Amino acid sequence: MNKNQLKKVIKKNTNSKEVANIETDAWDSLAHLNILMELEKAFPRKITSINGIAEANNYKKLKNILLSKKILSND
């Protein structure tokens, strides 16, 4: 998965119209759960076992965690 694909997942689950909002805004717990469930479908048994993933409720935090686990590419 690359950064643009991650942004699409976030945009879809937060109903955000603009990419700028995705990079700066946090989302609510329901959107967070939906984002994690979609990521878990793409990467079975890899997402929910990551320490700190439950607190990653904005793009920057989630991106950094996924990059550190080599789930997200730096493209």
HELIX and SHEET records of a PDB file:
HELIX    1   1 LYS A    3  THR A   14  1                                  12    
HELIX    2   2 VAL A   19  THR A   24  1                                   6    
HELIX    3   3 SER A   29  ALA A   42  1                                  14    
HELIX    4   4 ILE A   53  GLU A   55  5                                   3    
HELIX    5   5 TYR A   59  SER A   68  1                                  10    
END                                                                             
